[in-house]
Amino acid sequence: MTKLFRNIRNNYLNEGNNTKYLKYAIGEIVLVVIGILIALQLNNWKEANAEL
């Protein structure tokens, strides 16, 4: 999966499509943030159930 994202990023940079690369980078950042938020929410839920 990482190789796929690396290829996409390199293609955008080599073609000179700065706007497409910027959209890609922002999308990747958003996906990482969403993943972190889901992990934190699951951790909080797990700790709340453990206290019961």
PDBQT receptor file of N, H, CA, C and O in Angstrom, charges set to zero:
ATOM      1  N   MET A   1       0.827  -1.189   0.000  1.00  0.00    +0.000 N 
ATOM      2  CA  MET A   1       0.000   0.000   0.000  1.00  0.00    +0.000 C 
ATOM      3  C   MET A   1       0.869   1.250   0.000  1.00  0.00    +0.000 C 
ATOM      4  O   MET A   1       0.555   2.231  -0.673  1.00  0.00    +0.000 OA
ATOM      5  N   THR A   2       1.952   1.211   0.750  1.00  0.00    +0.000 N 
ATOM      6  H   THR A   2       2.207   0.414   1.297  1.00  0.00    +0.000 HD
ATOM      7  CA  THR A   2       2.839   2.370   0.809  1.00  0.00    +0.000 C 
ATOM      8  C   THR A   2       3.476   2.618  -0.551  1.00  0.00    +0.000 C 
ATOM      9  O   THR A   2       3.675   3.765  -0.950  1.00  0.00    +0.000 OA
ATOM     10  N   LYS A   3       3.795   1.542  -1.259  1.00  0.00    +0.000 N 
ATOM     11  H   LYS A   3       3.633   0.610  -0.935  1.00  0.00    +0.000 HD
ATOM     12  CA  LYS A   3       4.396   1.680  -2.585  1.00  0.00    +0.000 C 
ATOM     13  C   LYS A   3       3.418   2.358  -3.537  1.00  0.00    +0.000 C 
ATOM     14  O   LYS A   3       3.830   3.164  -4.372  1.00  0.00    +0.000 OA
ATOM     15  N   LEU A   4       2.141   2.045  -3.425  1.00  0.00    +0.000 N 
ATOM     16  H   LEU A   4       1.807   1.390  -2.747  1.00  0.00    +0.000 HD
ATOM     17  CA  LEU A   4       1.124   2.664  -4.269  1.00  0.00    +0.000 C 
ATOM     18  C   LEU A   4       1.066   4.165  -4.030  1.00  0.00    +0.000 C 
ATOM     19  O   LEU A   4       1.063   4.952  -4.977  1.00  0.00    +0.000 OA
ATOM     20  N   PHE A   5       1.020   4.562  -2.754  1.00  0.00    +0.000 N 
ATOM     21  H   PHE A   5       1.023   3.923  -1.985  1.00  0.00    +0.000 HD
ATOM     22  CA  PHE A   5       0.963   5.987  -2.432  1.00  0.00    +0.000 C 
ATOM     23  C   PHE A   5       2.243   6.697  -2.863  1.00  0.00    +0.000 C 
ATOM     24  O   PHE A   5       2.193   7.842  -3.313  1.00  0.00    +0.000 OA
ATOM     25  N   ARG A   6       3.380   6.033  -2.729  1.00  0.00    +0.000 N 
ATOM     26  H   ARG A   6       3.421   5.104  -2.363  1.00  0.00    +0.000 HD
ATOM     27  CA  ARG A   6       4.655   6.626  -3.140  1.00  0.00    +0.000 C 
ATOM     28  C   ARG A   6       4.670   6.855  -4.643  1.00  0.00    +0.000 C 
ATOM     29  O   ARG A   6       5.153   7.885  -5.114  1.00  0.00    +0.000 OA
ATOM     30  N   ASN A   7       4.134   5.885  -5.406  1.00  0.00    +0.000 N 
ATOM     31  H   ASN A   7       3.742   5.049  -5.024  1.00  0.00    +0.000 HD
ATOM     32  CA  ASN A   7       4.085   6.037  -6.866  1.00  0.00    +0.000 C 
ATOM     33  C   ASN A   7       3.169   7.186  -7.274  1.00  0.00    +0.000 C 
ATOM     34  O   ASN A   7       3.503   7.959  -8.172  1.00  0.00    +0.000 OA
ATOM     35  N   ILE A   8       2.035   7.298  -6.629  1.00  0.00    +0.000 N 
ATOM     36  H   ILE A   8       1.764   6.670  -5.900  1.00  0.00    +0.000 HD
ATOM     37  CA  ILE A   8       1.108   8.397  -6.938  1.00  0.00    +0.000 C 
ATOM     38  C   ILE A   8       1.769   9.735  -6.644  1.00  0.00    +0.000 C 
ATOM     39  O   ILE A   8       1.706  10.656  -7.458  1.00  0.00    +0.000 OA
ATOM     40  N   ARG A   9       2.406   9.842  -5.478  1.00  0.00    +0.000 N 
ATOM     41  H   ARG A   9       2.457   9.093  -4.817  1.00  0.00    +0.000 HD
ATOM     42  CA  ARG A   9       3.065  11.087  -5.090  1.00  0.00    +0.000 C 
ATOM     43  C   ARG A   9       4.175  11.445  -6.081  1.00  0.00    +0.000 C 
ATOM     44  O   ARG A   9       4.290  12.600  -6.492  1.00  0.00    +0.000 OA
ATOM     45  N   ASN A  10       4.984  10.469  -6.460  1.00  0.00    +0.000 N 
ATOM     46  H   ASN A  10       4.890   9.531  -6.125  1.00  0.00    +0.000 HD
ATOM     47  CA  ASN A  10       6.075  10.731  -7.405  1.00  0.00    +0.000 C 
ATOM     48  C   ASN A  10       5.551  11.143  -8.775  1.00  0.00    +0.000 C 
ATOM     49  O   ASN A  10       6.128  12.014  -9.426  1.00  0.00    +0.000 OA
ATOM     50  N   ASN A  11       4.457  10.516  -9.215  1.00  0.00    +0.000 N 
ATOM     51  H   ASN A  11       3.989   9.808  -8.687  1.00  0.00    +0.000 HD
ATOM     52  CA  ASN A  11       3.883  10.894 -10.507  1.00  0.00    +0.000 C 
ATOM     53  C   ASN A  11       3.410  12.339 -10.504  1.00  0.00    +0.000 C 
ATOM     54  O   ASN A  11       3.653  13.068 -11.465  1.00  0.00    +0.000 OA
ATOM     55  N   TYR A  12       2.747  12.756  -9.456  1.00  0.00    +0.000 N 
ATOM     56  H   TYR A  12       2.548  12.163  -8.676  1.00  0.00    +0.000 HD
ATOM     57  CA  TYR A  12       2.277  14.134  -9.370  1.00  0.00    +0.000 C 
ATOM     58  C   TYR A  12       3.442  15.114  -9.338  1.00  0.00    +0.000 C 
ATOM     59  O   TYR A  12       3.375  16.168  -9.971  1.00  0.00    +0.000 OA
ATOM     60  N   LEU A  13       4.503  14.788  -8.617  1.00  0.00    +0.000 N 
ATOM     61  H   LEU A  13       4.557  13.932  -8.102  1.00  0.00    +0.000 HD
ATOM     62  CA  LEU A  13       5.652  15.687  -8.531  1.00  0.00    +0.000 C 
ATOM     63  C   LEU A  13       6.409  15.757  -9.853  1.00  0.00    +0.000 C 
ATOM     64  O   LEU A  13       6.856  16.832 -10.255  1.00  0.00    +0.000 OA
ATOM     65  N   ASN A  14       6.557  14.619 -10.531  1.00  0.00    +0.000 N 
ATOM     66  H   ASN A  14       6.194  13.746 -10.204  1.00  0.00    +0.000 HD
ATOM     67  CA  ASN A  14       7.298  14.595 -11.791  1.00  0.00    +0.000 C 
ATOM     68  C   ASN A  14       6.546  15.310 -12.909  1.00  0.00    +0.000 C 
ATOM     69  O   ASN A  14       7.169  15.909 -13.785  1.00  0.00    +0.000 OA
ATOM     70  N   GLU A  15       5.221  15.256 -12.890  1.00  0.00    +0.000 N 
ATOM     71  H   GLU A  15       4.715  14.769 -12.178  1.00  0.00    +0.000 HD
ATOM     72  CA  GLU A  15       4.427  15.902 -13.928  1.00  0.00    +0.000 C 
ATOM     73  C   GLU A  15       4.310  17.409 -13.703  1.00  0.00    +0.000 C 
ATOM     74  O   GLU A  15       3.919  18.146 -14.608  1.00  0.00    +0.000 OA
ATOM     75  N   GLY A  16       4.644  17.857 -12.520  1.00  0.00    +0.000 N 
ATOM     76  H   GLY A  16       4.962  17.258 -11.785  1.00  0.00    +0.000 HD
ATOM     77  CA  GLY A  16       4.533  19.281 -12.221  1.00  0.00    +0.000 C 
ATOM     78  C   GLY A  16       3.132  19.697 -11.825  1.00  0.00    +0.000 C 
ATOM     79  O   GLY A  16       2.805  20.883 -11.863  1.00  0.00    +0.000 OA
ATOM     80  N   ASN A  17       2.300  18.742 -11.445  1.00  0.00    +0.000 N 
ATOM     81  H   ASN A  17       2.566  17.778 -11.414  1.00  0.00    +0.000 HD
ATOM     82  CA  ASN A  17       0.934  19.047 -11.020  1.00  0.00    +0.000 C 
ATOM     83  C   ASN A  17       0.937  19.383  -9.538  1.00  0.00    +0.000 C 
ATOM     84  O   ASN A  17       0.637  18.536  -8.696  1.00  0.00    +0.000 OA
ATOM     85  N   ASN A  18       1.279  20.626  -9.228  1.00  0.00    +0.000 N 
ATOM     86  H   ASN A  18       1.523  21.314  -9.912  1.00  0.00    +0.000 HD
ATOM     87  CA  ASN A  18       1.369  21.022  -7.830  1.00  0.00    +0.000 C 
ATOM     88  C   ASN A  18       0.007  21.032  -7.157  1.00  0.00    +0.000 C 
ATOM     89  O   ASN A  18      -0.097  20.691  -5.979  1.00  0.00    +0.000 OA
ATOM     90  N   THR A  19      -1.036  21.414  -7.877  1.00  0.00    +0.000 N 
ATOM     91  H   THR A  19      -0.952  21.690  -8.834  1.00  0.00    +0.000 HD
ATOM     92  CA  THR A  19      -2.359  21.458  -7.261  1.00  0.00    +0.000 C 
ATOM     93  C   THR A  19      -2.861  20.051  -6.963  1.00  0.00    +0.000 C 
ATOM     94  O   THR A  19      -3.467  19.816  -5.918  1.00  0.00    +0.000 OA
ATOM     95  N   LYS A  20      -2.612  19.121  -7.870  1.00  0.00    +0.000 N 
ATOM     96  H   LYS A  20      -2.119  19.312  -8.719  1.00  0.00    +0.000 HD
ATOM     97  CA  LYS A  20      -3.026  17.730  -7.623  1.00  0.00    +0.000 C 
ATOM     98  C   LYS A  20      -2.234  17.145  -6.465  1.00  0.00    +0.000 C 
ATOM     99  O   LYS A  20      -2.777  16.414  -5.637  1.00  0.00    +0.000 OA
ATOM    100  N   TYR A  21      -0.942  17.471  -6.411  1.00  0.00    +0.000 N 
ATOM    101  H   TYR A  21      -0.501  18.065  -7.083  1.00  0.00    +0.000 HD
ATOM    102  CA  TYR A  21      -0.123  16.970  -5.318  1.00  0.00    +0.000 C 
ATOM    103  C   TYR A  21      -0.590  17.545  -3.991  1.00  0.00    +0.000 C 
ATOM    104  O   TYR A  21      -0.629  16.838  -2.984  1.00  0.00    +0.000 OA
ATOM    105  N   LEU A  22      -0.940  18.815  -3.984  1.00  0.00    +0.000 N 
ATOM    106  H   LEU A  22      -0.908  19.389  -4.802  1.00  0.00    +0.000 HD
ATOM    107  CA  LEU A  22      -1.413  19.448  -2.755  1.00  0.00    +0.000 C 
ATOM    108  C   LEU A  22      -2.716  18.811  -2.286  1.00  0.00    +0.000 C 
ATOM    109  O   LEU A  22      -2.893  18.562  -1.094  1.00  0.00    +0.000 OA
ATOM    110  N   LYS A  23      -3.626  18.546  -3.221  1.00  0.00    +0.000 N 
ATOM    111  H   LYS A  23      -3.482  18.748  -4.190  1.00  0.00    +0.000 HD
ATOM    112  CA  LYS A  23      -4.875  17.867  -2.866  1.00  0.00    +0.000 C 
ATOM    113  C   LYS A  23      -4.591  16.471  -2.316  1.00  0.00    +0.000 C 
ATOM    114  O   LYS A  23      -5.208  16.046  -1.339  1.00  0.00    +0.000 OA
ATOM    115  N   TYR A  24      -3.662  15.765  -2.943  1.00  0.00    +0.000 N 
ATOM    116  H   TYR A  24      -3.161  16.110  -3.736  1.00  0.00    +0.000 HD
ATOM    117  CA  TYR A  24      -3.290  14.428  -2.484  1.00  0.00    +0.000 C 
ATOM    118  C   TYR A  24      -2.711  14.483  -1.070  1.00  0.00    +0.000 C 
ATOM    119  O   TYR A  24      -3.066  13.674  -0.213  1.00  0.00    +0.000 OA
ATOM    120  N   ALA A  25      -1.816  15.448  -0.836  1.00  0.00    +0.000 N 
ATOM    121  H   ALA A  25      -1.528  16.105  -1.532  1.00  0.00    +0.000 HD
ATOM    122  CA  ALA A  25      -1.175  15.564   0.474  1.00  0.00    +0.000 C 
ATOM    123  C   ALA A  25      -2.194  15.893   1.555  1.00  0.00    +0.000 C 
ATOM    124  O   ALA A  25      -2.146  15.326   2.647  1.00  0.00    +0.000 OA
ATOM    125  N   ILE A  26      -3.109  16.796   1.263  1.00  0.00    +0.000 N 
ATOM    126  H   ILE A  26      -3.148  17.256   0.376  1.00  0.00    +0.000 HD
ATOM    127  CA  ILE A  26      -4.146  17.153   2.239  1.00  0.00    +0.000 C 
ATOM    128  C   ILE A  26      -5.045  15.953   2.509  1.00  0.00    +0.000 C 
ATOM    129  O   ILE A  26      -5.414  15.706   3.657  1.00  0.00    +0.000 OA
ATOM    130  N   GLY A  27      -5.400  15.212   1.478  1.00  0.00    +0.000 N 
ATOM    131  H   GLY A  27      -5.100  15.413   0.545  1.00  0.00    +0.000 HD
ATOM    132  CA  GLY A  27      -6.211  14.013   1.649  1.00  0.00    +0.000 C 
ATOM    133  C   GLY A  27      -5.524  12.963   2.502  1.00  0.00    +0.000 C 
ATOM    134  O   GLY A  27      -6.158  12.311   3.332  1.00  0.00    +0.000 OA
ATOM    135  N   GLU A  28      -4.228  12.803   2.296  1.00  0.00    +0.000 N 
ATOM    136  H   GLU A  28      -3.712  13.332   1.623  1.00  0.00    +0.000 HD
ATOM    137  CA  GLU A  28      -3.480  11.829   3.087  1.00  0.00    +0.000 C 
ATOM    138  C   GLU A  28      -3.412  12.258   4.553  1.00  0.00    +0.000 C 
ATOM    139  O   GLU A  28      -3.528  11.423   5.450  1.00  0.00    +0.000 OA
ATOM    140  N   ILE A  29      -3.227  13.544   4.796  1.00  0.00    +0.000 N 
ATOM    141  H   ILE A  29      -3.132  14.223   4.068  1.00  0.00    +0.000 HD
ATOM    142  CA  ILE A  29      -3.197  14.060   6.169  1.00  0.00    +0.000 C 
ATOM    143  C   ILE A  29      -4.546  13.848   6.842  1.00  0.00    +0.000 C 
ATOM    144  O   ILE A  29      -4.607  13.447   8.004  1.00  0.00    +0.000 OA
ATOM    145  N   VAL A  30      -5.622  14.114   6.118  1.00  0.00    +0.000 N 
ATOM    146  H   VAL A  30      -5.573  14.440   5.174  1.00  0.00    +0.000 HD
ATOM    147  CA  VAL A  30      -6.967  13.932   6.675  1.00  0.00    +0.000 C 
ATOM    148  C   VAL A  30      -7.201  12.468   7.038  1.00  0.00    +0.000 C 
ATOM    149  O   VAL A  30      -7.768  12.176   8.091  1.00  0.00    +0.000 OA
ATOM    150  N   LEU A  31      -6.769  11.550   6.178  1.00  0.00    +0.000 N 
ATOM    151  H   LEU A  31      -6.309  11.788   5.323  1.00  0.00    +0.000 HD
ATOM    152  CA  LEU A  31      -6.936  10.126   6.474  1.00  0.00    +0.000 C 
ATOM    153  C   LEU A  31      -6.173   9.723   7.732  1.00  0.00    +0.000 C 
ATOM    154  O   LEU A  31      -6.682   8.943   8.538  1.00  0.00    +0.000 OA
ATOM    155  N   VAL A  32      -4.979  10.234   7.908  1.00  0.00    +0.000 N 
ATOM    156  H   VAL A  32      -4.566  10.868   7.253  1.00  0.00    +0.000 HD
ATOM    157  CA  VAL A  32      -4.196   9.918   9.095  1.00  0.00    +0.000 C 
ATOM    158  C   VAL A  32      -4.873  10.467  10.344  1.00  0.00    +0.000 C 
ATOM    159  O   VAL A  32      -4.939   9.783  11.364  1.00  0.00    +0.000 OA
ATOM    160  N   VAL A  33      -5.373  11.693  10.271  1.00  0.00    +0.000 N 
ATOM    161  H   VAL A  33      -5.319  12.249   9.442  1.00  0.00    +0.000 HD
ATOM    162  CA  VAL A  33      -6.044  12.300  11.423  1.00  0.00    +0.000 C 
ATOM    163  C   VAL A  33      -7.300  11.518  11.783  1.00  0.00    +0.000 C 
ATOM    164  O   VAL A  33      -7.567  11.286  12.962  1.00  0.00    +0.000 OA
ATOM    165  N   ILE A  34      -8.067  11.114  10.792  1.00  0.00    +0.000 N 
ATOM    166  H   ILE A  34      -7.850  11.302   9.834  1.00  0.00    +0.000 HD
ATOM    167  CA  ILE A  34      -9.277  10.325  11.049  1.00  0.00    +0.000 C 
ATOM    168  C   ILE A  34      -8.908   9.001  11.715  1.00  0.00    +0.000 C 
ATOM    169  O   ILE A  34      -9.588   8.568  12.645  1.00  0.00    +0.000 OA
ATOM    170  N   GLY A  35      -7.847   8.359  11.252  1.00  0.00    +0.000 N 
ATOM    171  H   GLY A  35      -7.295   8.711  10.496  1.00  0.00    +0.000 HD
ATOM    172  CA  GLY A  35      -7.402   7.107  11.862  1.00  0.00    +0.000 C 
ATOM    173  C   GLY A  35      -7.003   7.288  13.319  1.00  0.00    +0.000 C 
ATOM    174  O   GLY A  35      -7.327   6.454  14.165  1.00  0.00    +0.000 OA
ATOM    175  N   ILE A  36      -6.300   8.377  13.610  1.00  0.00    +0.000 N 
ATOM    176  H   ILE A  36      -6.037   9.054  12.923  1.00  0.00    +0.000 HD
ATOM    177  CA  ILE A  36      -5.891   8.651  14.989  1.00  0.00    +0.000 C 
ATOM    178  C   ILE A  36      -7.105   8.909  15.865  1.00  0.00    +0.000 C 
ATOM    179  O   ILE A  36      -7.171   8.420  16.993  1.00  0.00    +0.000 OA
ATOM    180  N   LEU A  37      -8.066   9.673  15.357  1.00  0.00    +0.000 N 
ATOM    181  H   LEU A  37      -8.012  10.070  14.440  1.00  0.00    +0.000 HD
ATOM    182  CA  LEU A  37      -9.273   9.970  16.135  1.00  0.00    +0.000 C 
ATOM    183  C   LEU A  37     -10.079   8.709  16.411  1.00  0.00    +0.000 C 
ATOM    184  O   LEU A  37     -10.619   8.550  17.506  1.00  0.00    +0.000 OA
ATOM    185  N   ILE A  38     -10.167   7.821  15.445  1.00  0.00    +0.000 N 
ATOM    186  H   ILE A  38      -9.729   7.950  14.556  1.00  0.00    +0.000 HD
ATOM    187  CA  ILE A  38     -10.880   6.552  15.656  1.00  0.00    +0.000 C 
ATOM    188  C   ILE A  38     -10.165   5.722  16.720  1.00  0.00    +0.000 C 
ATOM    189  O   ILE A  38     -10.813   5.135  17.586  1.00  0.00    +0.000 OA
ATOM    190  N   ALA A  39      -8.828   5.670  16.658  1.00  0.00    +0.000 N 
ATOM    191  H   ALA A  39      -8.302   6.147  15.953  1.00  0.00    +0.000 HD
ATOM    192  CA  ALA A  39      -8.072   4.905  17.651  1.00  0.00    +0.000 C 
ATOM    193  C   ALA A  39      -8.271   5.481  19.048  1.00  0.00    +0.000 C 
ATOM    194  O   ALA A  39      -8.432   4.725  20.006  1.00  0.00    +0.000 OA
ATOM    195  N   LEU A  40      -8.261   6.804  19.181  1.00  0.00    +0.000 N 
ATOM    196  H   LEU A  40      -8.130   7.419  18.403  1.00  0.00    +0.000 HD
ATOM    197  CA  LEU A  40      -8.481   7.427  20.487  1.00  0.00    +0.000 C 
ATOM    198  C   LEU A  40      -9.886   7.148  21.009  1.00  0.00    +0.000 C 
ATOM    199  O   LEU A  40     -10.073   6.889  22.198  1.00  0.00    +0.000 OA
ATOM    200  N   GLN A  41     -10.861   7.199  20.128  1.00  0.00    +0.000 N 
ATOM    201  H   GLN A  41     -10.709   7.409  19.162  1.00  0.00    +0.000 HD
ATOM    202  CA  GLN A  41     -12.238   6.943  20.537  1.00  0.00    +0.000 C 
ATOM    203  C   GLN A  41     -12.405   5.497  21.008  1.00  0.00    +0.000 C 
ATOM    204  O   GLN A  41     -13.072   5.239  22.011  1.00  0.00    +0.000 OA
ATOM    205  N   LEU A  42     -11.799   4.563  20.282  1.00  0.00    +0.000 N 
ATOM    206  H   LEU A  42     -11.257   4.773  19.468  1.00  0.00    +0.000 HD
ATOM    207  CA  LEU A  42     -11.874   3.161  20.700  1.00  0.00    +0.000 C 
ATOM    208  C   LEU A  42     -11.178   2.948  22.035  1.00  0.00    +0.000 C 
ATOM    209  O   LEU A  42     -11.659   2.178  22.867  1.00  0.00    +0.000 OA
ATOM    210  N   ASN A  43     -10.056   3.617  22.250  1.00  0.00    +0.000 N 
ATOM    211  H   ASN A  43      -9.665   4.242  21.575  1.00  0.00    +0.000 HD
ATOM    212  CA  ASN A  43      -9.338   3.497  23.509  1.00  0.00    +0.000 C 
ATOM    213  C   ASN A  43     -10.186   4.043  24.661  1.00  0.00    +0.000 C 
ATOM    214  O   ASN A  43     -10.265   3.417  25.718  1.00  0.00    +0.000 OA
ATOM    215  N   ASN A  44     -10.812   5.188  24.469  1.00  0.00    +0.000 N 
ATOM    216  H   ASN A  44     -10.748   5.697  23.610  1.00  0.00    +0.000 HD
ATOM    217  CA  ASN A  44     -11.677   5.763  25.501  1.00  0.00    +0.000 C 
ATOM    218  C   ASN A  44     -12.862   4.852  25.798  1.00  0.00    +0.000 C 
ATOM    219  O   ASN A  44     -13.251   4.683  26.953  1.00  0.00    +0.000 OA
ATOM    220  N   TRP A  45     -13.427   4.273  24.759  1.00  0.00    +0.000 N 
ATOM    221  H   TRP A  45     -13.111   4.410  23.820  1.00  0.00    +0.000 HD
ATOM    222  CA  TRP A  45     -14.562   3.374  24.927  1.00  0.00    +0.000 C 
ATOM    223  C   TRP A  45     -14.137   2.121  25.707  1.00  0.00    +0.000 C 
ATOM    224  O   TRP A  45     -14.861   1.639  26.579  1.00  0.00    +0.000 OA
ATOM    225  N   LYS A  46     -12.959   1.613  25.376  1.00  0.00    +0.000 N 
ATOM    226  H   LYS A  46     -12.371   2.004  24.668  1.00  0.00    +0.000 HD
ATOM    227  CA  LYS A  46     -12.448   0.426  26.065  1.00  0.00    +0.000 C 
ATOM    228  C   LYS A  46     -12.203   0.729  27.541  1.00  0.00    +0.000 C 
ATOM    229  O   LYS A  46     -12.550  -0.086  28.396  1.00  0.00    +0.000 OA
ATOM    230  N   GLU A  47     -11.617   1.873  27.857  1.00  0.00    +0.000 N 
ATOM    231  H   GLU A  47     -11.335   2.535  27.162  1.00  0.00    +0.000 HD
ATOM    232  CA  GLU A  47     -11.362   2.227  29.244  1.00  0.00    +0.000 C 
ATOM    233  C   GLU A  47     -12.657   2.465  30.002  1.00  0.00    +0.000 C 
ATOM    234  O   GLU A  47     -12.743   2.119  31.180  1.00  0.00    +0.000 OA
ATOM    235  N   ALA A  48     -13.648   3.037  29.374  1.00  0.00    +0.000 N 
ATOM    236  H   ALA A  48     -13.578   3.319  28.417  1.00  0.00    +0.000 HD
ATOM    237  CA  ALA A  48     -14.933   3.260  30.032  1.00  0.00    +0.000 C 
ATOM    238  C   ALA A  48     -15.621   1.940  30.359  1.00  0.00    +0.000 C 
ATOM    239  O   ALA A  48     -16.237   1.811  31.416  1.00  0.00    +0.000 OA
ATOM    240  N   ASN A  49     -15.523   0.972  29.476  1.00  0.00    +0.000 N 
ATOM    241  H   ASN A  49     -15.022   1.077  28.617  1.00  0.00    +0.000 HD
ATOM    242  CA  ASN A  49     -16.119  -0.342  29.734  1.00  0.00    +0.000 C 
ATOM    243  C   ASN A  49     -15.338  -1.122  30.778  1.00  0.00    +0.000 C 
ATOM    244  O   ASN A  49     -15.915  -1.946  31.486  1.00  0.00    +0.000 OA
ATOM    245  N   ALA A  50     -14.054  -0.884  30.885  1.00  0.00    +0.000 N 
ATOM    246  H   ALA A  50     -13.585  -0.215  30.309  1.00  0.00    +0.000 HD
ATOM    247  CA  ALA A  50     -13.236  -1.597  31.874  1.00  0.00    +0.000 C 
ATOM    248  C   ALA A  50     -13.542  -1.121  33.278  1.00  0.00    +0.000 C 
ATOM    249  O   ALA A  50     -13.394  -1.890  34.228  1.00  0.00    +0.000 OA
ATOM    250  N   GLU A  51     -13.963   0.120  33.438  1.00  0.00    +0.000 N 
ATOM    251  H   GLU A  51     -14.084   0.744  32.667  1.00  0.00    +0.000 HD
ATOM    252  CA  GLU A  51     -14.281   0.664  34.757  1.00  0.00    +0.000 C 
ATOM    253  C   GLU A  51     -15.584   0.114  35.314  1.00  0.00    +0.000 C 
ATOM    254  O   GLU A  51     -15.804   0.147  36.525  1.00  0.00    +0.000 OA
ATOM    255  N   LEU A  52     -16.438  -0.383  34.455  1.00  0.00    +0.000 N 
ATOM    256  H   LEU A  52     -16.260  -0.409  33.471  1.00  0.00    +0.000 HD
ATOM    257  CA  LEU A  52     -17.715  -0.919  34.905  1.00  0.00    +0.000 C 
ATOM    258  C   LEU A  52     -17.475  -2.242  35.543  1.00  0.00    +0.000 C 
ATOM    259  O   LEU A  52     -18.419  -2.886  36.002  1.00  0.00    +0.000 OA
TER     260      LEU A  52
